[in-house]
Amino acid sequence: MIPGRRRYASGTPWEPKVGYSRAVRVGDRVLVSGTTATDEHGQIVGVGDPYRQAVQALDNIERALAALGSSREEVVRLRAYITDFGDFPEFARAFGERFRAIRPTNTMVKVAGLVDPTMRIEIEAEAIVARRRAPPGRVSRTAGTPGRSRPTSARRPPRRP
């Protein structure tokens, strides 16, 4: 197993059966598996409503990101698999409401079908967790010195030529 690897399970019944995690974090990367419009019991939400399905899937993704220390603002890539391009305006509305200001990369692909015929969208996400700055006076790594730390208030000023 990869050192520092953290997993998140949403609690749906098929994650342990199939052998996957809803999301995995390694270092500063969080990868969220294809996520559909299901509730915590695995029941499909928004049957017949593409907008509601997209919103539910995005809510599920945000829960997974939060569980692993990330957020929507740190998403850098989305991939959506849809079953009908006629639903595009509703999917676009849901994505725009969440990501208009963030503008991650995004790919939308039409597929023949998803695991359940009432599912209309499945979304994957990737996030890079921003490095959090230590407040003044807190300990942080000294640049260029692996494993060595000193209080940020004790940093030396840069050398002048």
Buried (B, 14 or more C-beta within 10 A) or exposed (E): EEEEEBBBEBEBEEBEEEEBBBBBBBEEBBBBBBBBBBBEEBEBBBEEBBBBBBBBBBBBBBBBBEBBBBBBEBBBBBBBBBBEEEBBEBBBEBBEEBBEEEEBEBEBEEEEEBEEEEBBBBBBBBBBBEEEEEEEEEEBEBEEEEEEEEEBEEEEEEEEE
